[in-house]
Amino acid sequence: MYSETKSTDAFAFPLELIELESLSAESITNNVLSTLDKHTFTEAYLKKNLVGVCADGASTMVGKKSGVMTRLQEKFPNIIIWHCMCHRLELTVGDAVDSVTAVNHIKIFIDKLYSLYNTSPKAQRKLEECAKELETQVLQMKRVLDTRWTPSSFRALRALWNNYKVLHKHFTDESNTGKSNTETATYSGLKATLETDAFIHSLAVMLDAISEISELSLILQSESTTIVKAYQAVKRTIRALAQQKDQDGENELSERTDYPYYTQYVKAMQEDSFKGVMIQEGRRRQPKLNKNAFLQSSIDNLSSRLECNVASQRQCSIAEAM
């Protein structure tokens, strides 16, 4: 929506939460239009003022034959239909993760944390007691405990990294005092996973990459972001990921500050210890995440899902301005 002042800045506001009787494209379209009409956004007004429609990539919404977007464009031929950039970004990271199987042990680890703590207040309480013992806080750990795997959840992965020492101590304590063989085996397995070189390496690579993508997501969510700014931000993120891929030498990276997590990993391997925990290189034969393959997949998907899309809209904007 645009204000009636001299400023052309867009501003967003919630209009109404619609309860749908059906999830079909026809039902959604009819409900949206009737709700807009109820708030005096009549069809005649929309034909004159509606600029575009944005949604996620669900087939019901963006289906080319009979999706909601297609139905709206039939009524309002001049509108721009837009697949949400942040949703595209989520799919980009998801595709990169799926293309590299070594990420699976991190996904499995987070799912185990979820199943272990989400239904057990007692287990959460013991973890908090362990954190107090170490004079630290379980920073953002509830984001890992309360949600299942989300590929681009930088905060969840960072919480896992920041609370590494607390988790390791907790798993160690519980593996020694577990009430059942199953419980003991669960905690012992989680402890062993944390101690592996491959786990810390994979987590570090993902955090450095996803931190860049997370910044891009925040830019795309900003109301002040134009198509030109979005295009520049996507290009900058691609360059940053390419730079991470090119700078692959451990000695070179150990002195870098722009790859903070991988730098900490390199230092840990030199000392055979991470956050005071001895690292078991090669234990359980977990595969290391192929750093260059993951970064290249992220770059390729950013380019195909976002850069090309934004570039085409940018060209349209320039053409219309001329």
Residue, then its C-alpha position, 0 to 999 in steps of 0.5 A: m500500500y502507498s501513503e497519500t503523502k508526497s512520500t512514495d515509501a510503501f508501508a505494510f499493515p494487517l487487514e484481516l485474518i481470513e478463515l478459509e472453508s476450503l484450501s482450493a485456489e478458487s476458494i482462496t481467491n474468492n475469499v481474498l477478493s470478498t474480504l478486500d471488497k468488504h474493506t472498500f477495496t472494490e474490483a474497480y479500485l483494484k483494477k486501477n491501483l493493484v500493483g502486484v501480489c506476493a505469496d509463497g511457492a505452494s502450487t495452490m498459490v502459484g500454479k500456472k494453470s489455476g493457482v491463486m496468482t493466475r486467477l488474480q492475473e486474469k482479473f487484473p492483467n497488469i499486476i506483477i505476480w511475485h514468489c516471496m523472496c524470503h521463501r525462495l531463499e529458504l528453498t535455496v538453502g534447503d536445496a544446498v543442504d539436500s545436495v550434500t549428504a554429509v549434513n545429515h548427521i547435523k539434521i539427525f542430531i537436531d532432531k534427536l535434541y528435539s525428541l529428547y527435550n521437547t517432551s521432557p521438562k525434566a531433561q530441560r531442567k537438568l540441562e539448565e542446571c548444568a548450564k548454571e554449574l558452568e556459569t553460562q546461559v543456554l543461549q537461544m537453545k530453546r530454538v533448537l529444542d522447540t523446533r524441528w530442522t529448518p535449513s536456514s535457521f542460523r539462530a538454531l545452529r548458532a545456539l548449538w555452537n554457543n552451547y557446545k560445552v554445556l551440551h557435552k557436559h550434560f550428555t556426559d553426566e547423563s550417560n553416566t547416570g542414565k536410568s535405563n540402557t536406552e537412555t544411557a545409549t542415547y546420551s552416549g551417542l549424542k556425546a560421541t557425535l559432539e566429539t567428532d571432528a566431522f561434526i564441528h567441521s560441518l557445523a562451522v562451514m554451515l554457520d559461516a555460509i548461512s550467516e551470510i544468507s541470514e543477512l540477505s534475508l533480513i535485507l529482503q524483509s526490510e520495507s526500504t528494500t527496492i528491486v535494485k537494492a535486492y539485486q545488489a544484496v543477492k550479488r554481494t551474498i554470492r560474492a561472499l560465498a564465492q570468497q569463502k569457497d576460494q579461501d580454502g587453505e587452513n593456514e590462510l583461514s586461521e588468521r581470518t576474521d570474516y569466517p569466524y566459525y571455520t577459523q575457530y574450527v581450524k584453531a580447535m584442530q590445531e589444539d585437538s580441543f574445542k571449547g575444552v572438549m577433546i576432539q576425536e578425529g575420524r571417530r565413528r567415520q562420520p563424513k566431513l561436509n564437502k565445503n566447496a560443494f556446499l558453497q557452490s551449491s548455495i551459489d548456484n541455487l542463489s543464482s537460479r532462484l533469486e538473482c535471475n528472478v530479481a534481475s528480470q524484475r529489475q529490467c522490467s522496472i527499468a523498461e517501465a521507467m523509460 
